[in-house]
């Protein structure tokens, strides 16, 4: 991951004298502009968007993992908690979720693809939780194989015969 700020300092006066040159440098890497005792960052808008996405994503990951750890410690969650859907998983599954999320999160850089991968993983776990908590699906999976009725299918119609 690249650092947010470079070591290159440019004064506000230099920015006023050569704005094009300063902007060209900012295309390659972030620049720190100084004025009196104040410091300003000049960087591409796309990079700022990735920094914001990383900050928001990190907050969500911390909340998700914190919730999973709370459940492993047998702490109660409010029903309005944003990750209350984690309650349907058993300890082994929660540990698997934690491992999976942490593994991807450790390899995250500021690319949008890495955050998309984390979003996909969380979405899949959420969908699994919804399926587990659905009574119809639970009933279908809990039936014994000898209780299932075999249904005969009629042979397919010959579409060329008509």
C-alpha positions in Angstrom: 0.0 0.0 0.0 1.3 3.4 -0.9 1.6 6.0 1.9 -1.0 8.8 1.8 1.5 11.6 1.9 4.7 11.9 0.1 7.8 13.6 1.4 7.5 16.3 -1.2 6.6 19.6 0.4 5.4 22.5 -1.8 4.8 25.9 -0.5 1.6 27.8 -1.3 3.7 30.3 -3.2 5.1 27.6 -5.5 1.6 26.4 -6.1 0.6 29.9 -7.2 3.6 30.3 -9.4 3.5 26.9 -11.1 0.0 25.3 -10.7 0.3 23.1 -13.7 3.6 21.6 -12.6 2.2 21.0 -9.1 -0.9 19.3 -10.5 1.3 17.1 -12.8 3.2 16.0 -9.7 -0.1 15.3 -7.9 -1.0 12.9 -10.8 1.9 10.7 -9.7 1.7 10.9 -5.9 0.1 12.9 -3.2 1.8 16.2 -2.4 1.8 18.2 0.8 1.3 22.0 0.4 2.4 24.2 3.2 1.2 27.7 4.1 2.5 29.2 7.3 2.1 26.4 9.9 -0.7 24.7 8.0 -0.5 21.6 5.8 -2.8 20.5 3.0 -2.9 17.3 1.0 -3.3 17.4 -2.7 -4.2 14.1 -4.3 -6.4 12.6 -7.0 -10.1 12.4 -6.3 -10.1 8.7 -7.0 -7.6 8.1 -4.2 -9.7 10.1 -1.8 -12.7 8.0 -2.7 -10.7 4.8 -2.1 -9.5 6.2 1.3 -13.1 6.9 2.3 -14.2 3.5 1.1 -11.4 1.9 3.1 -12.4 3.9 6.3 -16.0 2.9 5.9 -15.2 -0.7 5.1 -12.8 -1.0 8.0 -15.5 0.3 10.4 -18.0 -2.3 9.1 -15.4 -5.1 9.3 -14.6 -4.2 12.9 -18.3 -4.1 13.8 -18.9 -7.5 12.1 -15.9 -9.1 13.8 -16.7 -7.6 17.2 -20.3 -9.0 16.9 -19.0 -12.4 16.0 -16.6 -12.4 19.0 -19.4 -11.2 21.3 -21.5 -14.1 20.2 -18.6 -16.5 20.8 -18.4 -15.2 24.3 -22.1 -15.9 24.6 -23.0 -12.2 25.0 -26.6 -11.2 24.0 -27.4 -8.9 21.1 -30.4 -6.6 20.6 -32.7 -7.7 17.8 -32.1 -4.3 16.2 -28.4 -4.9 16.0 -27.2 -4.6 12.4 -25.5 -8.0 12.6 -28.1 -9.9 14.6 -28.3 -12.3 11.8 -25.0 -13.8 13.0 -26.9 -15.4 15.9 -28.0 -18.3 13.7 -24.5 -19.6 13.4 -22.8 -22.0 15.8 -19.4 -21.4 17.2 -17.5 -23.4 14.6 -19.2 -21.4 11.8 -18.6 -18.1 13.5 -14.9 -19.0 13.8 -14.9 -19.9 10.1 -16.5 -16.5 9.2 -13.9 -14.7 11.3 -11.1 -16.6 9.6 -12.4 -15.9 6.2 -13.0 -12.2 6.7 -9.7 -11.7 8.5 -7.8 -13.6 5.7 -9.2 -11.3 3.0 -8.9 -8.2 5.2 -5.2 -8.8 5.8 -4.6 -8.7 2.1 -6.7 -5.6 1.4 -5.0 -2.7 -0.2 -6.8 0.4 -1.4 -8.2 -1.3 -4.6 -11.9 -1.4 -5.0 -11.7 -5.1 -5.9 -10.5 -6.0 -2.4 -13.4 -4.3 -0.8 -15.8 -5.8 -3.3 -14.4 -9.3 -2.3 -15.1 -8.5 1.4 -18.6 -7.3 0.5 -19.2 -10.5 -1.4 -18.1 -12.7 1.5 -20.3 -10.8 4.0 -23.2 -11.0 1.6 -22.9 -14.7 1.2 -22.8 -15.3 4.9 -25.8 -13.0 5.3 -27.7 -15.0 2.7 -26.7 -18.2 4.4 -28.1 -16.9 7.7 -31.3 -15.9 6.1 -31.6 -19.4 4.6 -30.9 -21.1 7.9 -33.5 -19.0 9.7 -36.2 -19.7 7.1 -38.5 -22.4 8.6 -39.4 -23.9 5.2 -35.8 -24.4 4.2 -35.0 -25.8 7.7 -37.9 -28.2 7.4 -36.8 -29.4 4.0 -33.3 -30.1 5.2 -34.3 -31.7 8.5 -36.5 -34.4 6.8 -35.1 -37.9 6.9 -34.3 -39.5 3.5 -36.9 -42.3 4.1 -39.6 -39.7 4.7 -39.2 -38.2 1.3 -41.6 -39.3 -1.3 -40.3 -40.2 -4.7 -42.1 -38.5 -7.5 -42.2 -40.1 -10.9 -41.6 -37.8 -13.8 -43.4 -38.2 -17.1 -41.2 -38.6 -20.2 -40.4 -35.4 -22.0 -42.6 -34.5 -25.0 -41.0 -35.0 -28.4 -41.1 -31.6 -29.9 -40.1 -32.9 -33.3 -43.2 -35.1 -33.5 -45.6 -32.3 -33.9 
